[in-house]
Amino acid sequence: MTSLSPAERLLLDLGITEAHEIDVEVIAWSVGARVRYRPLLQGDARIIGLGDRAIITVDDRASRVRQRFSVAHELGHWHHHRGQRLICHDASGNAQAHTCEREADRYAADVLMPRFMLGPWMAEAPMSIELVNGVARLFQVSRLAAALRLADLHAGRFALIVDEPDGRRWFRRSAALPKGWRLRLDVPMDDQGGEPESQPKRWSAPAYRYFLGRNRSGIQLHCEKLHAASGQRLTLITAPV
């Protein structure tokens, strides 16, 4: 069994073993942090700590799934970066701040979607948008957070492409995807537009359409696209095992 992360160990110490028991306010209280909800002019959340006590302030206008992730993210800072001065809403161009944000994000993922809960639940399920939606519902997280967690943990061979509303595009690939395959981010994703969020588009494509590299000949990819409520478009490209 994979060793537990600090966040996962905290959950078990609190007797939390089911997804519906993950109450971020209670978890925060157990480590000396109080959560309050207020309008914020900048960023989704912030934390101010002194000694072994802290206050986490979360934007009360954000969606509930965003609020839960924000609390868990700030708990990551409380665990990893206590005593440091951080500006969470702007890590651009600052390598140290970027590293701190990644650590806080990983802690948040471990709090909200711990491996000891998610692993057995996804063990027999192929990677798909349906699985992403199921994880998002069960653990009360966004579709993007669910997809990124599955990209880290699922044994399937796939890549997740994210198109932001401002036109930026980035991706995350699973560890099982062939190492020599390089994703072609310049290729437009198939899109007919206007589809309901609950009805992802599905299509097939040859591997060479989306990837560069060797051993792609004759391989058909399964592709799915979902328009998220945040305005992002999530495209899942899955290769056969």
RALIN-V281091 format. One record per residue. N is the residue number from 1. PHI is phi in whole degrees, 0 to 359 (* if undefined). PSI is psi in whole degrees, -180 to 180 (* if undefined). D_CENTER is the distance of its C-alpha to the mean C-alpha in whole Angstrom. Layout:
[[N & PHI & PSI & D_CENTER] [N & PHI & PSI & D_CENTER]]
This chain:
[[1 & * & 138 & 22] [2 & 296 & 139 & 20] [3 & 297 & 150 & 20] [4 & 283 & 144 & 19] [5 & 281 & 166 & 17] [6 & 303 & -40 & 18] [7 & 293 & -41 & 16] [8 & 293 & -38 & 16] [9 & 296 & -38 & 20] [10 & 299 & -44 & 20] [11 & 302 & -46 & 19] [12 & 292 & -36 & 21] [13 & 298 & -30 & 24] [14 & 273 & 0 & 23] [15 & 78 & 21 & 24] [16 & 269 & 114 & 21] [17 & 232 & -4 & 20] [18 & 234 & 151 & 19] [19 & 301 & -40 & 16] [20 & 290 & -10 & 18] [21 & 271 & -5 & 19] [22 & 280 & 89 & 16] [23 & 258 & 106 & 18] [24 & 294 & -32 & 16] [25 & 293 & -41 & 20] [26 & 292 & -42 & 22] [27 & 298 & -43 & 20] [28 & 299 & -45 & 20] [29 & 301 & -36 & 24] [30 & 293 & -21 & 24] [31 & 249 & 19 & 23] [32 & 87 & 17 & 25] [33 & 243 & 130 & 23] [34 & 258 & 139 & 24] [35 & 255 & 131 & 22] [36 & 228 & 155 & 23] [37 & 242 & 122 & 23] [38 & 214 & 159 & 24] [39 & 294 & 135 & 24] [40 & 242 & 136 & 23] [41 & 282 & -26 & 24] [42 & 215 & 133 & 22] [43 & 80 & 167 & 18] [44 & 270 & -24 & 16] [45 & 195 & 165 & 17] [46 & 208 & 160 & 19] [47 & 228 & 137 & 21] [48 & 233 & 124 & 25] [49 & 234 & 152 & 26] [50 & 215 & 118 & 29] [51 & 66 & -124 & 30] [52 & 255 & 21 & 28] [53 & 233 & 147 & 28] [54 & 212 & 158 & 25] [55 & 238 & 125 & 24] [56 & 257 & 121 & 21] [57 & 253 & 128 & 21] [58 & 239 & 140 & 19] [59 & 297 & 120 & 20] [60 & 283 & -3 & 21] [61 & 267 & -10 & 21] [62 & 285 & 160 & 17] [63 & 294 & 160 & 16] [64 & 296 & -40 & 15] [65 & 295 & -36 & 12] [66 & 292 & -40 & 11] [67 & 298 & -43 & 14] [68 & 296 & -43 & 12] [69 & 294 & -39 & 9] [70 & 298 & -43 & 12] [71 & 298 & -47 & 14] [72 & 297 & -37 & 12] [73 & 297 & -46 & 11] [74 & 294 & -32 & 15] [75 & 296 & -32 & 16] [76 & 297 & -43 & 14] [77 & 296 & -40 & 17] [78 & 297 & -37 & 19] [79 & 284 & -47 & 19] [80 & 270 & -31 & 19] [81 & 235 & 25 & 21] [82 & 303 & 132 & 23] [83 & 91 & -6 & 26] [84 & 261 & 153 & 25] [85 & 264 & 119 & 25] [86 & 232 & 148 & 21] [87 & 242 & 100 & 21] [88 & 289 & -31 & 17] [89 & 280 & -6 & 17] [90 & 214 & 91 & 19] [91 & 255 & 6 & 18] [92 & 294 & 134 & 19] [93 & 76 & 2 & 22] [94 & 238 & 105 & 22] [95 & 296 & -41 & 21] [96 & 295 & -45 & 21] [97 & 296 & -39 & 19] [98 & 298 & -43 & 16] [99 & 298 & -42 & 16] [100 & 298 & -41 & 16] [101 & 294 & -40 & 13] [102 & 296 & -40 & 11] [103 & 297 & -42 & 13] [104 & 294 & -38 & 12] [105 & 296 & -43 & 8] [106 & 297 & -41 & 9] [107 & 298 & -43 & 11] [108 & 300 & -43 & 9] [109 & 298 & -39 & 7] [110 & 291 & -33 & 10] [111 & 289 & -48 & 12] [112 & 276 & -30 & 10] [113 & 224 & 65 & 9] [114 & 298 & 145 & 12] [115 & 299 & -36 & 13] [116 & 290 & -17 & 17] [117 & 265 & -45 & 16] [118 & 286 & -36 & 13] [119 & 305 & -57 & 15] [120 & 297 & -33 & 18] [121 & 291 & -33 & 17] [122 & 258 & 0 & 16] [123 & 305 & -43 & 18] [124 & 257 & 4 & 21] [125 & 262 & 126 & 18] [126 & 293 & 152 & 18] [127 & 293 & 130 & 15] [128 & 195 & 166 & 15] [129 & 297 & -34 & 14] [130 & 301 & -42 & 16] [131 & 294 & -42 & 14] [132 & 303 & -47 & 10] [133 & 297 & -40 & 12] [134 & 296 & -43 & 14] [135 & 295 & -42 & 11] [136 & 300 & -43 & 10] [137 & 292 & -46 & 13] [138 & 296 & -43 & 14] [139 & 260 & 4 & 12] [140 & 56 & 52 & 12] [141 & 233 & 171 & 8] [142 & 287 & 161 & 8] [143 & 299 & -39 & 8] [144 & 296 & -45 & 5] [145 & 299 & -41 & 2] [146 & 296 & -44 & 5] [147 & 296 & -42 & 6] [148 & 293 & -38 & 4] [149 & 294 & -42 & 5] [150 & 294 & -35 & 8] [151 & 298 & -31 & 9] [152 & 280 & -31 & 9] [153 & 246 & -27 & 11] [154 & 286 & 144 & 13] [155 & 277 & -4 & 16] [156 & 289 & 169 & 17] [157 & 255 & 106 & 18] [158 & 200 & 165 & 15] [159 & 228 & 143 & 14] [160 & 248 & 122 & 11] [161 & 250 & 131 & 13] [162 & 243 & 121 & 12] [163 & 258 & 119 & 15] [164 & 278 & 157 & 15] [165 & 301 & -27 & 18] [166 & 274 & 5 & 19] [167 & 99 & -12 & 20] [168 & 292 & 149 & 17] [169 & 226 & 136 & 16] [170 & 215 & 171 & 13] [171 & 213 & 163 & 12] [172 & 225 & 132 & 10] [173 & 247 & 148 & 13] [174 & 284 & 157 & 13] [175 & 295 & -26 & 16] [176 & 278 & -13 & 18] [177 & 295 & 138 & 19] [178 & 311 & 131 & 22] [179 & 300 & -33 & 22] [180 & 280 & -6 & 25] [181 & 278 & 123 & 23] [182 & 247 & 124 & 22] [183 & 290 & 135 & 20] [184 & 268 & 96 & 22] [185 & 284 & -10 & 20] [186 & 277 & -8 & 24] [187 & 277 & 127 & 24] [188 & 292 & 139 & 23] [189 & 280 & 143 & 21] [190 & 300 & 131 & 24] [191 & 204 & 128 & 23] [192 & 255 & -13 & 26] [193 & 70 & 160 & 25] [194 & 72 & 11 & 25] [195 & 274 & 145 & 24] [196 & 299 & 148 & 22] [197 & 301 & -33 & 19] [198 & 280 & -4 & 19] [199 & 241 & 86 & 21] [200 & 294 & 148 & 19] [201 & 277 & 143 & 21] [202 & 231 & 141 & 22] [203 & 202 & 169 & 24] [204 & 244 & 154 & 25] [205 & 205 & 150 & 26] [206 & 292 & 150 & 28] [207 & 301 & -33 & 26] [208 & 292 & -16 & 28] [209 & 292 & -38 & 26] [210 & 248 & -12 & 23] [211 & 230 & 146 & 23] [212 & 257 & 154 & 26] [213 & 131 & -178 & 27] [214 & 271 & 166 & 30] [215 & 58 & 41 & 30] [216 & 258 & -14 & 29] [217 & 299 & 133 & 32] [218 & 78 & 2 & 32] [219 & 265 & 125 & 28] [220 & 260 & 134 & 27] [221 & 261 & 148 & 23] [222 & 259 & 125 & 22] [223 & 239 & 141 & 20] [224 & 220 & 143 & 18] [225 & 230 & 139 & 17] [226 & 227 & 133 & 15] [227 & 271 & 117 & 16] [228 & 276 & 158 & 13] [229 & 298 & -26 & 15] [230 & 285 & -6 & 14] [231 & 96 & -9 & 16] [232 & 284 & 153 & 13] [233 & 246 & 126 & 14] [234 & 254 & 122 & 12] [235 & 244 & 123 & 14] [236 & 252 & 121 & 14] [237 & 246 & 116 & 17] [238 & 246 & 133 & 18] [239 & 258 & 148 & 21] [240 & 295 & 150 & 24] [241 & 286 & * & 24]]
